[in-house]
Amino acid sequence: MNRKTTILSFAYYLTLIPFTVVAQSEREAQLATSVDDGFTIAAVGDIIIAYPLDHMLTDPGFREVVELTRGADVTTGNMEGNIIDGRTFAGSAGGGFGAEPEAAEWIAEMGFDIVSRPNNHADDFGPEGLAETSAHLERAGIQYAGYGDSYWAAKAARFYSSARGRVGMVAVSDHDPRAQPARGEWPGVGGLSPLRVERYFMVPEDSWESVQTLRDHFPNGSGFYARGANTNSEISLIGNNFRKAEPGITEPYYHYEMNQQDLTDTLASVREGKIKSDFITVAIHAHHFRDAQGGYRGEGIEEGEHLDTNPSIANYLPEFAHAAIDNGADLFQGTGVHALRGIEIYNGRPVFYGLGEFIRQMDVIGLAGRGDPQRSIGPPGAEFPVKFESIIAISEFADGELQEVRIHPVETRYDETKLALRGIPRIAPPDVAQRILRRLQTLSEPLGTTIRIQGDIGIIRP
């Protein structure tokens, strides 16, 4: 390259700098958090509701819960299950979590503005149940995200306009019925917004020979036997993927890899949603965990192990949460596991890896005529009390930044045998509140989060 060419090339490079700076500045402005000072958002876990809760208005603990959920500028949670009229429903499936039609008005009455829909109980009543649930939520004025009549409708952000700013939500899960994009002449199908993951059983070196031996007994089988990759460090066998863990690992664990197209499309929806709003939250319903052995063991937990109370965090959840925040998300709300998980503050934004179950009326669904109720509810002690303990997390923002997270412990009446009361939230009494907060402190400390306890409330200040 001669001197003249070098000068011209350098001059051309200089002309690009302003455009690069402008583009970066424009992106930052588009993804800025622009809610008014004092904006609050209340996030809870699973809403598994069966019927209207008018009869609870005389209960002081329930009224305290409603005051908190009504008091935030925006309140959000995971709508797990369906809202249908069992007297007229004629769908293709008829079992699982179902609420009476008037429950939609009660979700709104409690202050909920926007809810996530993708989860493993969304399809309990088939596609007709999904559609009827949408109609009831829309009638009650509740926005929802993560379900739509087409792939991009399911992926798209949905919005609620509060007095202090417009709030969007993008929601995903790895459960069916999965929305699928068009391919060629095929128009695609609607359903739940997907974030599929591939699970790998990570096997310590000392145990790897056992997996190889099993593989060698079924070397040429179908998809349920040896398939795909079969190397010295990776084996696909009996419908699962096994990998040799790195040297020094002595305990097995699970590793997950996200479907990159699902992730790319989800992050695109997060960016677009943030551009169209002042604030955006991202929700996921996932039951995956890292540790291969047992559930939560600690104060207030019955003896034994139960995997659906496992608080360990699957590796892809931080990857997804961080990517979502890097693309404009202001809050990340995780549900799925039946217990609380730790809280992280990433780039000044709250990440709730597991919010637990806010309303837990799974012992009595709202459809009449299912026979002896004792078949669906056991005596106290049949379940782990940790499943009945959750939180209301209220995050406050000013100058576009998180100022504080206030954690209000909630319990859903583990000891109650009366179906009219069991599973309905109330502010936890002091002894239970302290137990919940200490548990959260333990779970959040490895994530770099300090939770101070003031009275019966947890406080996080970045």
ABEGO torsion letter per residue (X at the ends): XBAAAAAAAAAAAAAAAAAAAAAAAAAAAAABBABBBGBBBBBBBBBBBABBAAAAAABAAAAAAAAAAAABABBBBBBBEBBBBAAABABABBBEBBBBAAAAAAAAAAGBABBBABBAAAAAAEAAAAAAAAAAAAAAGBBBBGBBABAAAAABBBBBBBAAEBBBBBBBBABOBBBBBBBEABAEBBEBBBBBBBBBBBBBAAAAAAAAAAAAABAABBAABBBEBBBAABBBBGGBBBBBBBBGBABBBBBBBBBAAAAAAAAAAAAAAAAABABBBBBBBBABBABABEBBBEBGBBBEBBAAABABBBAAAAAAAAAAAAAGBABBBBBGBABBBBBBBBGGBBBBABAEBABBAAABBABBGAEBAAAABBBBGABBAAAABBBBBBBBBBGGBBABBBBBBBBAGAABABAAABGBBBBBBAAAAAAAAAAAAAAAAAAGBBBBBBEABBBBBX
